[in-house]
Amino acid sequence: MPTMSRSGRAFAFLRPGQRLPAIFVIGILLPGITLAVFSIRALLQERRLADQEIRERLDRVAKLAIRELDLELARWQREVEELAGSGLLVDLADTASPAAESLPETIREVFDAPAASVIVFRNGDDLGAYPPGRLLYGPTAPYRARAPEVQPRGLAEAEHAETVEKDYARAIGLYGHLLGQAAPRHRALLLHRLARTSKKAGLRDQAIRYYRELDQGDASLVGSLPFALIAKYELCVLWEEQGASSELATGARELYENLVAGRWPLEKSRYMFYSEQARDWLADSSAVSAESDPAQLEPLRSIELQKLALSEAAAEFLGRPRTPMERRRTLIAAGDRVNLALWNAEPLVALILSADFVEDRLWEPLVRDVGNSDFHFALQRLNGEIVFGDAPPGDLDLPLIRDLTGIGLPLSLQVWPSGNSTMLADLARRQSVYLAMLLLVVALLAFGSYITVHTVRQEVEVARLKSQFVSTVSHEFRSPLTGIRQLAEMLSRGRVKDEEKRQAYYQMIVRESSRLTRLVENVLDFSRIEEARVEYRLEPLEAGPWLRQAVREFQEEIADTGVAVVAEIPDELPFVRGDREALSCAVHNLLDNAVKYSADSDTVWLQARSIDGKLTVRVRDRGVGIPEGDQKHVFEKFFRGTGDGSAEVKGVGLGLSLVQHIVDAHGGSIGLASEPGVGSTFTIELPVDRAAPPRRSEPPAEG
């Protein structure tokens, strides 16, 4: 008794068609799904571990950055404290003293840029700033009027003539007489009076001459303003009144340059008035003078804006209260920028660093040295406003944020990995490996599922076709065998007395036997084809005689059906190289199909031609035709058409499959043209045998 394997016993309760899917599900699909689930979990776990690793590295980098920033600020702080205790404040207040060489090296370096920093300090009761001209207004007290101790004799009379009597000619004469006798300390005062009175008298050229001379004098004051500032301003006014655009441009530029250089400490309101007026004059005269070209003035305006921000920061610092316990680092807002002040309380000395300097000399080196190219940094106020650096991208997971109030700065530090970070690249590489493995598993599962489903479908279809084939073959065999048996019984028992009938029955037995033999041969040929055991005897074959004989044999076989075969076979057909029996079988099957599917027609046609070095054989009928959807399947084994009338036609679905195999084996091709309700045409093309002997005449038919 045959034994069943262990796996076979395990699936014995399933039908044969169900065992392969069951084996696939249990042996491949379930383990594959389990592996995919574990891969997904491993991928998620790897992501969590990577996020944790990134945060730990960000935390280490943030702590390092905060420590380096604290150390750098502490170094600057020590320099400021050293300056406060060095006794250099007196020298800093004296602008004529070369105090810069005595300053600590770090502080001395920040004065290279024209508006990078400033030192503000208290010297006795007064506030001072160093270097001179770095602040455009405050914190130094504006000039105070210092009248001469002794007025020139006759000055009061001249001023009375100018201001009360409005006798400008007499006043000019009196001022001029006094100027010729005046001491040097009174000369600037008298020049100013002469220029002012000449302007009132309409003597512009004379007023310009006096103001020019006054501009070249010392730094004496008139009221609380320097004579030189008044002279430059009044010269521009006079040139504007005269329409002298070129002189106005030159004078306005000189005035603006002196203001930006901080030549005269002024109150904020006065500085802003003179600066705005100078820029307006330059703008009005820009069309006639290169002195007022906006492109040339842009660097000067940039320096002015930086100095204004520094001046505002100094005023803000000095105006805010300070406590002894406060850590001596202060952020000062000036416009939309943030400046840094490092200071000593007693005596008061503060180093105020501009926002640009802090960014260029402190922030960017810190980012470059600590972060390399793997991290991005940003400093932001506690309200979220970015101070230095760029805001992190919106699609980024939460960046690491650390508070800086512990080092005396009301800021927070943001750190996040850069797009080209080696850390992120390594993470992406690991994730890509896991994802590739997961996709490979999914692809293998999908491919295995497809192959299994496709195979099962094919097996089921083949099983169905085989079952149908067996049923059809049994039916096809039963019909001729039944006829042969009945006729043989009648003849063997002597029931047929008429000799003519006996001959007819004998012929019927022969035809049915031939039909049965052909059916068996088709099945055997198909079996040999499936097992690759078929062999063809190829020899030169004259096409005309061969086709005529094949048609005659088929016509004799269907003689009692009433169907005629109209053959058009020319005498000049060439030789082909082939197996006579196999090719005759192919032609017979095509003619047999044409007759079967032409129930309403009593004629089928065969036409042979030699075209372009090929033998073309066409078999045409006027039958039911083949639907377009079936035409690509008609040469498949076991296939039966789905068109009208196909179900009533006897056959096993092997004929056309055998035809195609035979034609392919002979190096030819077969084609189909069909239209439902019109008919079908099958065309065989076989290569001509050019090495065949010359065509001979057809031998006479036997008998």
Secondary structure, DSSP 8 states (H G I E B T S, - for coil): -----HHHHHTTTS-HHHHHHHHHIIIIIHHHHHHHHHHHHHHHHHHHHHHHHHHHHHHHHHHHHHHHHHHHHHHHHHHHHHHHTTT-HHHHH-TTS-GGGGS-HHHHHTTSSTTSEEEEEEETTEEEEESTTS-SB-SS--------SS--TTHHHHHHHHHTS--HHHHHHHHHHHHHH--HHHHHHHHHHHHHHHHHTT-HHHHHHHHHHHHTS---EETTEEHHHHHHHHHHHHHHHHT-HHHHHHHHHHHHHHHHTT-S-B-HHHHHHHHHHHHHHHHHTTTT-GGG-HHHHHHHHHHHHHHHHHHHHHHHHHHS---TTS-SEEEEEETTEEEEEEEETTTTEEEEE-HHHIIIIIIHHHIIIIITTTEEEEEEETTS-EEEE----TTS---EEEE-GGGT-SEEEEEEE-TT-HHHHHHHHHHHHHHHHHHHHHHHHHHHHHHHHHHHHHHHHHHHHHHHHHHHHHHHHHHHHHHHHHHHHHHHTT----HHHHHHHHHHHHHHHHHHHHHHHHHHHHHHHHTT------EEEEHHHHHHHHHHHHHHHTGGGT-EEEEE--TT--EEEE-HHHHHHHHHHHHHHHHHT-TT-SEEEEEEEEETTEEEEEEE--SS---HHHHTTTTSTT----STTSTTS---S-HHHHHHHHHHHTT-EEEEEEETTTEEEEEEEEEB-TTS-----------
